[in-house]
Amino acid sequence: MAAITPFDPYNQSFTLQTSDGTPFNVSISDLDSFILYKTQISINYGAQIGASIVLLIVLLLLTKPDKRGSPLFVINTLSLALNIIRNVLLCLYFTGPFTEVYTYFGQDYSRINLGDYANSVTATVFTVLVLLCVEISLCLQTRVVCVTLWKFYQQVIFAVSVLVATVAIGFRLAFCVENSKFIVNLEELSPIQWLASATNITTTISICWFCAVFVTKLGFALNQRRKLGLGQFGPMQILFIMGCQTLVIPAIFSILQYFVSNPAMGSNVLTSVAVFLPLSSLWASASIDSRTQASKEQNYSRAMLPSYTTGSPGPFKDHKTIGGSLSPSNTTSTRITSPNPPSPHDARHDKVLQDLEA
């Protein structure tokens, strides 16, 4: 006598009918997977929206009015605003009629209106715009951090950066065009799967290139500071460190999408770059403000206590308390605290940074 197979209630299926009466079965496991996917990806996009909104508000509030016309501020603000719109449109897709249970399983798109098609196509366009802003911002910051190199190395690094960014943008634009056609024609993306993969690969290469530039320059900067006995980081070093943070995390997201089945892992790449980039400019700007304030306080101390800063005997004659080598305000060269005049390279750094920072 044949053994009776035990009934598994978790593998049940139910029958639905298309508009012409044709029946088709949907299993509970498939329905659970579909609902779980929609939930996870909507949470992902929602978190990206929240992070972008917070950074946009912080950027607008903490940036000084005279810095709001700088290229980096405009690009960073635009990338955050575009990224918010992009993720909102993606959320509308996963909560709209395209992903209703019957529409998805029955492949019946007869009730999809033109506005839903427009939302999906616009989301792909905004992805291109966000990538464009991110790549421009990275190229600008690369020019800033490489300003101390020889002219030849500056030109080579900047040319390679522009080339890598252009290739990534070109593949993303091509995929946007083809993907929009498939959305309008309601076709599967299988024929252009190679283009989608090439788009992700070129974006990953772009992120890794800028990461390598920032990390390499950071290593040289730290080694130089160690030789000079400097402890406090300046605006240039802040850009290096934040550049490392900005690009390592997106690179991890970009690589993990090939090994982790987490929905929309690749979409976190652009959001993480767009969110981290303004932080570097804000940190560098705050560092400049603190150094300027420290310099003012140092000058005020000299005016109030002339006997201590002219070398005459007194309780501070070793200059370790006021404007000395251990003072946190020791950022301005004077005849007492620094025997060397300011380097022309330092002035050039400050000029470039003030022109480009947010």
C-alpha positions as CSV (number, residue, x, y, z in Angstrom):
1,M,0.0,0.0,0.0
2,A,1.4,3.3,-1.1
3,A,2.3,5.7,1.7
4,I,0.1,8.8,1.9
5,T,2.1,12.0,1.4
6,P,1.4,14.3,4.4
7,F,-0.4,17.5,3.5
8,D,1.8,20.7,3.7
9,P,-0.5,23.7,4.2
10,Y,2.5,26.1,3.3
11,N,2.7,24.7,-0.2
12,Q,-0.9,25.3,-1.1
13,S,-2.0,27.1,-4.2
14,F,-5.1,28.9,-5.3
15,T,-6.6,29.6,-8.7
16,L,-7.1,33.0,-10.3
17,Q,-8.7,33.8,-13.7
18,T,-7.6,36.2,-16.4
19,S,-10.0,38.7,-18.0
20,D,-11.0,36.1,-20.6
21,G,-11.6,33.4,-18.0
22,T,-8.4,31.5,-18.4
23,P,-7.4,30.0,-15.0
24,F,-3.9,30.0,-13.5
25,N,-2.5,28.9,-10.2
26,V,-0.5,30.9,-7.7
27,S,1.3,29.2,-4.8
28,I,1.3,30.7,-1.3
29,S,5.1,30.5,-1.3
30,D,5.3,32.6,-4.5
31,L,2.8,35.1,-3.0
32,D,4.9,35.3,0.2
33,S,8.1,35.9,-1.8
34,F,6.4,38.6,-3.8
35,I,5.1,40.5,-0.8
36,L,8.4,40.1,1.1
37,Y,10.3,41.5,-1.9
38,K,8.0,44.5,-2.2
39,T,8.2,45.2,1.6
40,Q,12.0,44.9,1.7
41,I,12.6,47.1,-1.4
42,S,10.1,49.7,-0.2
43,I,11.8,49.9,3.2
44,N,15.2,50.3,1.4
45,Y,14.0,53.2,-0.8
46,G,12.2,54.8,2.2
47,A,15.4,54.7,4.2
48,Q,17.3,56.3,1.3
49,I,14.6,59.1,1.1
50,G,15.0,59.8,4.8
51,A,18.8,59.9,4.7
52,S,18.8,62.2,1.7
53,I,16.2,64.6,3.2
54,V,18.2,64.8,6.5
55,L,21.5,65.6,4.7
56,L,19.8,68.1,2.4
57,I,18.4,70.0,5.4
58,V,21.7,69.9,7.2
59,L,23.5,71.1,4.1
60,L,21.1,74.0,3.6
61,L,21.2,75.0,7.3
62,L,25.0,74.7,8.0
63,T,26.3,76.2,4.7
64,K,27.1,79.9,4.9
65,P,25.3,82.2,2.5
66,D,28.5,83.2,0.8
67,K,29.3,79.5,0.0
68,R,26.0,78.7,-1.5
69,G,27.1,79.8,-5.0
70,S,30.1,77.4,-5.0
71,P,30.2,74.5,-7.6
72,L,30.3,71.8,-4.9
73,F,27.4,73.2,-3.0
74,V,25.2,73.4,-6.1
75,I,26.2,69.9,-7.3
76,N,25.7,68.3,-3.8
77,T,22.4,70.0,-3.3
78,L,21.2,69.0,-6.7
79,S,22.3,65.4,-6.3
80,L,20.4,65.1,-2.9
81,A,17.3,66.7,-4.4
82,L,17.3,64.5,-7.5
83,N,18.0,61.4,-5.3
84,I,14.9,62.1,-3.2
85,I,12.8,62.4,-6.3
86,R,14.3,59.2,-7.8
87,N,13.5,57.1,-4.7
88,V,10.0,58.6,-4.4
89,L,9.3,57.5,-8.0
90,L,10.7,54.0,-7.3
91,C,8.5,53.7,-4.2
92,L,5.5,54.8,-6.4
93,Y,6.3,51.9,-8.7
94,F,6.4,49.3,-6.0
95,T,3.2,50.6,-4.4
96,G,1.4,51.2,-7.7
97,P,-0.7,49.2,-10.1
98,F,2.3,47.6,-11.7
99,T,3.0,45.5,-8.6
100,E,-0.6,44.5,-7.7
101,V,-1.0,40.8,-7.1
102,Y,-3.3,40.1,-10.1
103,T,-1.4,42.4,-12.4
104,Y,1.9,40.8,-11.5
105,F,0.9,37.1,-11.6
106,G,-1.6,37.4,-14.4
107,Q,0.6,39.7,-16.5
108,D,-2.5,41.8,-17.3
109,Y,-1.5,45.5,-17.7
110,S,-4.7,46.6,-19.3
111,R,-5.5,49.0,-16.3
112,I,-2.1,50.7,-16.2
113,N,-2.5,54.3,-17.2
114,L,-0.1,56.6,-18.9
115,G,0.9,58.3,-15.6
116,D,2.2,55.0,-14.2
117,Y,4.3,54.4,-17.3
118,A,5.6,58.0,-17.0
119,N,6.6,57.4,-13.4
120,S,8.6,54.4,-14.3
121,V,10.4,56.0,-17.2
122,T,11.1,59.2,-15.2
123,A,12.7,57.1,-12.4
124,T,15.2,55.7,-14.8
125,V,16.0,59.2,-16.1
126,F,16.5,60.5,-12.6
127,T,19.0,57.7,-11.9
128,V,21.1,59.0,-14.8
129,L,20.9,62.6,-13.4
130,V,21.9,61.5,-9.9
131,L,24.9,59.6,-11.3
132,L,25.9,62.6,-13.4
133,C,25.9,64.9,-10.4
134,V,27.8,62.4,-8.3
135,E,30.5,62.0,-11.0
136,I,30.9,65.7,-11.4
137,S,31.3,66.2,-7.7
138,L,33.9,63.4,-7.4
139,C,35.9,64.9,-10.3
140,L,35.8,68.4,-8.6
141,Q,37.0,66.9,-5.3
142,T,39.7,64.9,-7.1
143,R,41.0,68.2,-8.6
144,V,41.1,69.7,-5.0
145,V,42.9,66.8,-3.3
146,C,45.5,66.5,-6.1
147,V,46.4,70.2,-6.2
148,T,49.7,69.6,-4.4
149,L,50.9,67.2,-7.0
150,W,53.1,68.1,-10.0
151,K,51.2,69.6,-12.9
152,F,51.7,66.5,-15.1
153,Y,50.3,64.1,-12.4
154,Q,47.4,66.5,-11.9
155,Q,46.5,66.4,-15.5
156,V,46.8,62.7,-15.9
157,I,44.7,61.9,-12.8
158,F,42.0,64.4,-13.7
159,A,41.9,63.1,-17.4
160,V,41.5,59.5,-16.2
161,S,38.9,60.6,-13.7
162,V,36.9,62.3,-16.4
163,L,37.2,59.3,-18.7
164,V,36.1,56.8,-16.1
165,A,33.2,59.0,-15.1
166,T,32.2,59.6,-18.7
167,V,32.1,55.8,-19.5
168,A,30.0,55.1,-16.4
169,I,27.5,57.9,-17.4
170,G,27.5,56.7,-21.0
171,F,26.5,53.2,-20.1
172,R,23.9,54.4,-17.6
173,L,22.4,56.6,-20.3
174,A,22.3,53.8,-22.8
175,F,20.7,51.5,-20.3
176,C,18.1,54.2,-19.4
177,V,17.1,54.5,-23.1
178,E,16.8,50.8,-23.6
179,N,15.1,50.2,-20.3
180,S,12.5,52.9,-21.0
181,K,11.7,51.2,-24.3
182,F,11.1,47.9,-22.6
183,I,8.9,49.6,-19.9
184,V,6.7,51.2,-22.6
185,N,6.5,48.0,-24.6
186,L,6.0,45.8,-21.5
187,E,8.8,43.5,-22.5
188,E,11.3,41.5,-20.4
189,L,14.7,42.9,-19.8
190,S,16.5,39.6,-20.6
191,P,17.8,40.8,-24.0
192,I,19.6,43.8,-22.4
193,Q,20.7,42.0,-19.3
194,W,24.3,42.4,-20.5
195,L,23.8,46.1,-20.7
196,A,22.5,46.3,-17.1
197,S,25.5,44.3,-15.9
198,A,27.9,46.5,-17.9
199,T,26.3,49.6,-16.3
200,N,26.8,48.2,-12.8
201,I,30.4,47.2,-13.6
202,T,31.4,50.6,-15.0
203,T,29.8,52.4,-12.0
204,T,31.7,50.1,-9.7
205,I,35.0,50.7,-11.6
206,S,34.3,54.5,-11.3
207,I,33.7,54.3,-7.6
208,C,36.8,52.2,-7.0
209,W,39.0,54.5,-9.1
210,F,38.1,57.6,-7.1
211,C,38.5,55.5,-3.9
212,A,42.0,54.6,-5.0
213,V,42.9,58.2,-5.7
214,F,41.6,59.4,-2.4
215,V,43.1,56.6,-0.3
216,T,46.5,57.0,-2.0
217,K,46.6,60.7,-1.5
218,L,45.5,60.2,2.1
219,G,48.4,57.9,2.7
220,F,50.9,60.4,1.4
221,A,49.3,63.2,3.4
222,L,49.3,61.2,6.7
223,N,53.0,60.3,6.1
224,Q,53.8,63.9,5.5
225,R,52.0,65.1,8.6
226,R,53.8,62.5,10.7
227,K,57.2,63.7,9.5
228,L,56.2,67.3,10.2
229,G,54.9,66.5,13.6
230,L,51.4,67.8,12.9
231,G,48.5,66.4,14.8
232,Q,45.4,68.3,13.9
233,F,43.8,67.6,10.5
234,G,43.3,70.5,8.1
235,P,40.7,71.0,5.4
236,M,42.7,69.1,2.8
237,Q,43.2,66.1,5.0
238,I,39.5,66.1,5.9
239,L,38.6,65.9,2.2
240,F,40.9,62.9,1.9
241,I,39.4,61.1,4.9
242,M,35.8,61.8,3.9
243,G,36.7,60.8,0.4
244,C,37.9,57.5,1.6
245,Q,34.7,57.0,3.6
246,T,32.6,58.3,0.8
247,L,33.9,55.8,-1.7
248,V,34.7,52.7,0.3
249,I,31.2,52.3,1.5
250,P,29.6,52.7,-1.9
251,A,32.2,50.3,-3.4
252,I,31.2,47.7,-0.8
253,F,27.5,48.1,-1.7
254,S,28.4,47.9,-5.4
255,I,30.4,44.7,-5.0
256,L,27.9,43.0,-2.5
257,Q,25.1,43.2,-5.0
258,Y,26.7,40.4,-6.9
259,F,26.9,38.1,-3.9
260,V,23.9,39.2,-1.7
261,S,20.3,38.8,-2.8
262,N,19.1,41.8,-0.9
263,P,16.7,43.8,-3.1
264,A,18.0,47.1,-4.6
265,M,21.5,46.7,-3.1
266,G,22.9,48.5,-6.1
267,S,20.6,51.5,-5.6
268,N,22.4,52.2,-2.3
269,V,25.6,53.0,-4.2
270,L,24.4,56.3,-5.6
271,T,22.5,57.3,-2.4
272,S,25.5,56.6,-0.2
273,V,27.8,58.8,-2.4
274,A,25.2,61.6,-2.6
275,V,24.8,61.5,1.2
276,F,28.5,61.3,2.2
277,L,29.8,63.9,-0.3
278,P,28.3,67.0,1.4
279,L,29.7,65.8,4.8
280,S,33.3,66.3,3.6
281,S,32.6,69.9,2.4
282,L,30.8,70.7,5.6
283,W,33.6,69.3,7.8
284,A,36.3,71.2,5.8
285,S,34.3,74.4,6.0
286,A,34.0,74.0,9.8
287,S,37.7,73.3,10.1
288,I,38.5,76.6,8.3
289,D,36.1,78.5,10.5
290,S,37.6,77.0,13.7
291,R,41.2,77.8,12.5
292,T,40.1,81.4,11.6
293,Q,38.6,81.8,15.0
294,A,41.6,80.4,16.7
295,S,43.8,82.9,14.8
296,K,41.6,85.8,16.0
297,E,41.8,84.6,19.6
298,Q,45.6,84.3,19.3
299,N,45.9,87.9,18.0
300,Y,43.7,89.1,20.8
301,S,45.9,87.4,23.3
302,R,49.0,89.1,21.9
303,A,47.3,92.5,22.1
304,M,46.2,92.0,25.7
305,L,49.4,90.3,26.9
306,P,52.3,92.0,25.0
307,S,55.0,91.1,27.5
308,Y,54.4,87.4,27.0
309,T,54.6,87.4,23.2
310,T,57.7,89.6,22.8
311,G,60.1,87.3,24.6
312,S,60.3,89.3,27.9
313,P,60.4,87.3,31.2
314,G,57.1,86.1,32.5
315,P,55.2,83.0,33.4
316,F,54.6,82.1,29.7
317,K,58.1,82.7,28.4
318,D,58.3,79.1,27.0
319,H,55.4,80.0,24.7
320,K,53.6,76.6,25.5
321,T,50.5,78.3,26.7
322,I,49.8,81.2,24.4
323,G,50.5,80.7,20.8
324,G,53.1,78.0,21.6
325,S,53.7,74.6,19.9
326,L,51.2,72.9,22.2
327,S,48.5,75.4,21.7
328,P,45.5,74.3,19.6
329,S,45.5,77.7,17.9
330,N,49.0,77.2,16.5
331,T,47.9,77.5,12.9
332,T,49.2,81.0,12.1
333,S,52.9,81.6,11.5
334,T,54.5,84.3,13.7
335,R,58.1,85.3,14.3
336,I,58.0,83.6,17.7
337,T,56.0,80.3,17.1
338,S,57.2,79.5,13.6
339,P,60.6,80.4,12.1
340,N,59.5,79.7,8.5
341,P,57.2,81.9,6.4
342,P,53.9,80.5,5.1
343,S,54.4,78.3,2.1
344,P,52.9,79.5,-1.2
345,H,51.4,76.1,-1.6
346,D,49.4,76.5,1.5
347,A,47.9,79.7,0.2
348,R,47.0,78.0,-3.0
349,H,45.3,75.1,-1.2
350,D,43.2,77.5,0.8
351,K,42.2,79.4,-2.3
352,V,41.2,76.3,-4.2
353,L,39.3,74.9,-1.2
354,Q,37.4,78.1,-0.6
355,D,36.4,78.3,-4.2
356,L,35.1,74.7,-4.3
357,E,33.9,73.7,-0.9
358,A,30.2,73.9,0.0
